[in-house]
Amino acid sequence: MPVVKNIMLKVYAMESGKRELVECDAVAPGAWINLENPSDREIEKITTETGIPEDMIKAALDEEERAHIDTDGDCTLIVIDIPVINEEKDDYVYSTLPLAIINTDDYFVTVCLRETSVLGEFVNNAVRNFDVNKRTRFLYQILYTNATKYLHYLKMIDRSASRIQHSLHRALKNTELIKLLALDKALVYFSTSLNANQVVIDRIKQLSLVKHYEDDNDLLDDVIIENKQAIEMASIHREVLSGTMDAFASVISNNQNIVMKLLTAITILLTIPTLISSLWGMNVWVPFGEGSVAYQYGFWIVLGIIAAILVPVIIIMIKKKMF
């Protein structure tokens, strides 16, 4: 059998006499084949050795692939959406990617565009009662781990939103609002993916595409409960975040109105002395000008006129709460 050494293609099996997962060098019946962003050559290799149709393996390599179930002979394809985190500068961006699970009589294959923490739990032997040879349980455990990952990431999103809200309470900044928009976008992705996953889980339970065992029924029920809880939590967080963004939008609009009102009041107050001073600055005869009786007091008289007009205007503005 050919030796598999590429890090994008790994083969796992249960160690003989133990319940621990070990990496193998060769593709053999009963193995778990994990493909992460595989090359065309690797896809061709697995297709040739396992007999799995190439289009099934490539199903998860399209980021826009929706969650669904498909069959072709003894091959059953289950595509679900999994949550992922991308690091961008000093922040995290949450999104989803399709994960394909292909089950045949001899092989269990998983395909994804990148390394995922969902499958990482199994690779690191962090899942209890995990056995590659128990295919149905393995499938349910992947679905359960995926649902718990959604719940974990939703809690992280909630904490991030709370931190941003505290920052916005101190000062409204565009960068913080953009972060809230990114979190809202992530919640939309999560909510859509979780609902699509729920449809797949319901089909798995209702149809006979996957062999059902009495010992695994409780695990499947737990999968349904966790996924529905994640759906509800995503919906709640979306509503809370949407309400928060609407509230901050209202605050921004209100602050803008306050600033505009204050600037308008200041403009009016500056216009009055400017207008009166302009009248006495014309090159024509004006009261209290040169040659008049009150010439020497003209400046103070003009100031008095300005004050007499400004004081009532200021009082009116204060009563109208323009300051």
C-alpha positions as CSV (number, residue, x, y, z in Angstrom):
1,M,0.0,0.0,0.0
2,P,1.2,3.6,-0.6
3,V,2.7,5.6,2.2
4,V,1.0,8.8,3.2
5,K,3.3,11.4,4.5
6,N,1.8,14.7,3.5
7,I,0.6,16.8,6.5
8,M,-2.5,17.7,4.6
9,L,-3.5,14.0,4.4
10,K,-3.4,12.0,7.6
11,V,-4.6,8.5,8.4
12,Y,-5.6,7.4,11.9
13,A,-6.5,4.1,13.6
14,M,-7.1,2.8,17.1
15,E,-3.9,1.4,18.6
16,S,-4.2,-2.4,19.0
17,G,-5.3,-3.4,22.5
18,K,-5.8,0.3,23.5
19,R,-8.4,3.0,23.1
20,E,-6.1,5.6,21.9
21,L,-5.8,7.1,18.4
22,V,-2.5,6.7,16.5
23,E,-1.4,8.0,13.2
24,C,-0.7,5.5,10.5
25,D,1.5,5.5,7.4
26,A,-0.8,3.6,5.1
27,V,-4.4,3.8,4.0
28,A,-6.1,0.7,5.2
29,P,-9.7,-0.5,5.7
30,G,-11.2,0.6,9.0
31,A,-9.0,3.8,9.1
32,W,-10.1,7.4,9.6
33,I,-8.7,9.5,6.7
34,N,-8.5,13.2,7.5
35,L,-8.0,15.7,4.6
36,E,-7.2,19.3,5.3
37,N,-7.1,21.5,2.2
38,P,-5.9,18.6,0.1
39,S,-4.2,18.9,-3.3
40,D,-5.6,17.4,-6.5
41,R,-3.0,14.7,-6.3
42,E,-4.1,13.7,-2.7
43,I,-7.8,13.7,-3.7
44,E,-7.0,11.5,-6.7
45,K,-5.0,9.2,-4.4
46,I,-7.8,8.8,-1.9
47,T,-10.4,8.4,-4.7
48,T,-8.3,5.6,-6.2
49,E,-7.6,3.7,-3.0
50,T,-11.1,4.1,-1.4
51,G,-13.4,4.2,-4.3
52,I,-15.1,7.3,-3.0
53,P,-16.4,9.6,-5.8
54,E,-14.2,12.7,-6.3
55,D,-17.1,15.1,-6.1
56,M,-17.9,13.9,-2.6
57,I,-14.4,14.6,-1.4
58,K,-14.4,18.0,-3.1
59,A,-17.8,18.9,-1.6
60,A,-16.3,20.6,1.5
61,L,-13.7,22.5,-0.5
62,D,-16.3,25.1,-1.6
63,E,-16.7,27.7,1.2
64,E,-20.3,28.3,0.0
65,E,-21.3,24.6,0.3
66,R,-24.5,24.2,2.3
67,A,-25.1,21.5,4.9
68,H,-26.7,18.5,3.4
69,I,-26.8,14.7,3.0
70,D,-26.1,12.8,-0.1
71,T,-25.5,9.1,-1.0
72,D,-23.8,7.3,-3.8
73,G,-23.8,3.5,-3.6
74,D,-22.3,2.5,-0.2
75,C,-20.9,6.1,0.3
76,T,-22.8,8.5,2.5
77,L,-21.8,12.1,2.4
78,I,-22.8,14.4,5.3
79,V,-21.8,18.1,5.0
80,I,-22.1,20.3,8.1
81,D,-21.0,23.8,8.9
82,I,-18.3,24.2,11.6
83,P,-17.3,27.4,13.5
84,V,-13.8,28.8,12.8
85,I,-11.8,31.8,14.2
86,N,-9.5,33.9,12.0
87,E,-7.0,36.2,13.5
88,E,-6.8,39.7,11.8
89,K,-4.5,42.2,13.3
90,D,-5.3,42.5,17.0
91,D,-8.8,41.0,16.8
92,Y,-10.6,37.7,16.0
93,V,-13.1,37.2,13.2
94,Y,-15.7,34.4,13.6
95,S,-17.0,32.5,10.5
96,T,-18.0,29.1,9.4
97,L,-16.7,26.5,7.0
98,P,-18.2,23.3,5.6
99,L,-16.9,20.0,6.9
100,A,-17.6,16.8,4.8
101,I,-18.0,13.4,6.6
102,I,-17.9,10.5,4.2
103,N,-18.8,7.1,5.5
104,T,-18.3,3.8,3.6
105,D,-18.2,0.2,4.5
106,D,-14.4,0.3,4.9
107,Y,-13.4,4.0,5.5
108,F,-14.4,7.1,7.4
109,V,-13.2,10.2,5.7
110,T,-13.3,13.9,6.8
111,V,-12.6,16.8,4.5
112,C,-12.2,20.5,5.4
113,L,-10.4,23.5,3.9
114,R,-8.3,24.0,7.0
115,E,-7.3,22.5,10.3
116,T,-10.3,22.6,12.7
117,S,-10.5,22.5,16.4
118,V,-13.6,20.2,16.1
119,L,-11.5,17.3,14.7
120,G,-8.5,18.4,16.8
121,E,-10.4,17.1,19.9
122,F,-10.3,13.6,18.4
123,V,-6.8,13.8,17.1
124,N,-5.6,14.8,20.6
125,N,-7.6,11.9,22.3
126,A,-9.7,14.5,24.2
127,V,-13.0,12.9,23.5
128,R,-14.2,10.2,25.9
129,N,-15.3,6.8,24.6
130,F,-14.0,7.6,21.2
131,D,-13.4,4.7,18.8
132,V,-12.8,5.0,15.1
133,N,-14.3,1.6,14.6
134,K,-17.6,2.7,15.9
135,R,-18.6,4.8,13.0
136,T,-22.1,5.9,14.1
137,R,-20.9,7.0,17.5
138,F,-17.9,8.7,15.8
139,L,-20.3,10.7,13.6
140,Y,-22.5,11.6,16.6
141,Q,-19.5,12.7,18.6
142,I,-18.3,15.0,15.8
143,L,-21.8,16.5,15.6
144,Y,-21.9,16.9,19.4
145,T,-18.4,18.4,19.5
146,N,-19.3,20.8,16.8
147,A,-22.4,22.0,18.7
148,T,-20.4,22.5,21.8
149,K,-17.8,24.5,19.8
150,Y,-20.6,26.8,18.6
151,L,-21.7,27.3,22.2
152,H,-18.2,28.1,23.3
153,Y,-17.6,30.6,20.4
154,L,-21.0,32.2,21.1
155,K,-19.9,32.8,24.7
156,M,-16.7,34.3,23.4
157,I,-18.7,36.6,21.1
158,D,-20.9,37.7,24.0
159,R,-17.8,38.5,26.1
160,S,-16.3,40.5,23.2
161,A,-19.5,42.4,22.7
162,S,-19.6,43.2,26.4
163,R,-16.0,44.6,26.3
164,I,-16.8,46.7,23.3
165,Q,-20.0,48.1,24.9
166,H,-18.0,49.2,28.0
167,S,-15.5,50.9,25.7
168,L,-18.4,52.7,23.9
169,H,-19.8,53.9,27.2
170,R,-16.6,55.8,27.8
171,A,-16.3,57.2,24.2
172,L,-18.1,56.5,21.0
173,K,-15.5,55.4,18.4
174,N,-16.0,54.1,14.8
175,T,-13.6,51.3,15.4
176,E,-15.7,49.9,18.2
177,L,-18.9,50.1,16.2
178,I,-17.2,48.3,13.3
179,K,-16.2,45.5,15.7
180,L,-19.8,45.2,16.8
181,L,-20.8,45.0,13.1
182,A,-18.3,42.2,12.7
183,L,-19.7,40.3,15.6
184,D,-23.3,40.8,14.3
185,K,-22.1,39.3,11.0
186,A,-20.6,36.3,12.7
187,L,-23.8,35.7,14.6
188,V,-25.7,35.7,11.3
189,Y,-23.3,33.1,9.9
190,F,-23.6,31.0,13.1
191,S,-27.4,31.2,13.2
192,T,-27.7,30.2,9.5
193,S,-25.2,27.3,9.8
194,L,-26.8,26.0,13.0
195,N,-30.2,25.9,11.4
196,A,-28.8,24.1,8.4
197,N,-27.0,21.6,10.7
198,Q,-30.3,21.0,12.5
199,V,-31.9,20.0,9.3
200,V,-29.1,17.5,8.6
201,I,-29.3,16.1,12.2
202,D,-33.1,15.6,11.8
203,R,-32.6,13.8,8.6
204,I,-29.9,11.5,10.2
205,K,-32.4,10.6,12.9
206,Q,-35.3,10.1,10.7
207,L,-33.8,8.3,7.7
208,S,-31.8,5.1,7.5
209,L,-28.8,6.6,5.8
210,V,-26.7,5.9,8.9
211,K,-26.9,2.7,10.9
212,H,-28.5,3.4,14.3
213,Y,-27.6,1.6,17.5
214,E,-29.5,1.7,20.8
215,D,-26.3,2.6,22.7
216,D,-25.9,5.7,20.7
217,N,-29.4,7.1,20.8
218,D,-28.7,9.0,24.0
219,L,-25.7,10.6,22.3
220,L,-27.8,11.6,19.3
221,D,-30.4,13.1,21.6
222,D,-27.6,15.1,23.3
223,V,-26.5,16.3,19.9
224,I,-30.0,17.6,19.1
225,I,-30.3,19.3,22.5
226,E,-26.9,21.0,22.2
227,N,-27.5,22.2,18.7
228,K,-30.9,23.6,19.5
229,Q,-29.4,25.3,22.5
230,A,-26.8,26.8,20.3
231,I,-29.5,28.0,17.9
232,E,-31.4,29.6,20.7
233,M,-28.3,31.3,22.1
234,A,-27.3,32.6,18.7
235,S,-30.8,34.1,18.2
236,I,-30.7,35.7,21.7
237,H,-27.2,37.2,21.1
238,R,-28.3,38.5,17.7
239,E,-31.3,40.2,19.3
240,V,-29.3,41.7,22.1
241,L,-26.5,42.9,19.8
242,S,-29.0,44.3,17.3
243,G,-30.7,46.2,20.2
244,T,-27.4,47.4,21.5
245,M,-26.3,48.7,18.1
246,D,-29.7,50.4,17.6
247,A,-29.3,52.1,21.0
248,F,-25.8,53.3,20.2
249,A,-27.0,54.6,16.9
250,S,-29.6,56.6,18.7
251,V,-27.0,57.9,21.1
252,I,-24.8,59.0,18.2
253,S,-27.7,60.7,16.5
254,N,-28.7,62.4,19.8
255,N,-25.2,63.6,20.5
256,Q,-25.0,65.0,16.9
257,N,-28.2,66.9,17.5
258,I,-26.9,68.3,20.8
259,V,-23.7,69.5,19.1
260,M,-25.6,71.0,16.2
261,K,-28.0,72.8,18.6
262,L,-25.1,74.2,20.6
263,L,-23.3,75.4,17.5
264,T,-26.5,77.0,16.3
265,A,-26.9,78.9,19.6
266,I,-23.3,80.1,19.5
267,T,-23.7,81.2,15.9
268,I,-26.8,83.3,16.8
269,L,-25.0,84.9,19.7
270,L,-22.0,85.8,17.6
271,T,-24.2,87.1,14.8
272,I,-25.9,89.8,16.9
273,P,-22.7,91.8,17.9
274,T,-21.3,91.3,14.5
275,L,-24.4,92.7,12.8
276,I,-24.5,95.7,15.2
277,S,-20.8,96.4,14.9
278,S,-21.1,96.2,11.1
279,L,-23.8,98.9,11.1
280,W,-21.6,101.3,13.1
281,G,-18.6,100.5,10.9
282,M,-20.2,101.9,7.7
283,N,-18.7,105.0,6.0
284,V,-22.0,107.0,6.4
285,W,-23.4,109.0,9.2
286,V,-24.5,106.9,12.2
287,P,-25.8,107.9,15.7
288,F,-23.0,108.7,18.2
289,G,-20.6,109.3,15.3
290,E,-18.0,112.0,15.1
291,G,-19.6,115.5,15.7
292,S,-22.5,114.2,17.7
293,V,-23.2,115.2,21.4
294,A,-22.6,111.6,22.7
295,Y,-19.6,111.0,20.5
296,Q,-17.2,110.4,23.4
297,Y,-19.6,107.8,24.9
298,G,-20.5,106.2,21.5
299,F,-18.5,103.0,22.0
300,W,-20.0,102.3,25.4
301,I,-23.5,103.1,24.1
302,V,-23.1,100.6,21.3
303,L,-21.8,97.9,23.7
304,G,-24.9,98.6,25.8
305,I,-27.2,98.1,22.9
306,I,-25.5,94.8,22.1
307,A,-25.8,93.7,25.7
308,A,-29.4,94.8,25.8
309,I,-30.2,92.5,22.9
310,L,-28.0,89.6,23.9
311,V,-29.2,89.2,27.5
312,P,-32.9,88.5,26.5
313,V,-31.7,86.2,23.7
314,I,-29.5,84.3,26.1
315,I,-32.4,84.0,28.7
316,I,-34.7,82.6,25.9
317,M,-32.1,80.1,24.8
318,I,-31.5,78.9,28.4
319,K,-35.3,78.4,28.8
320,K,-35.3,76.5,25.5
321,K,-32.4,74.4,26.8
322,M,-30.2,75.3,23.9
323,F,-27.1,75.2,26.1
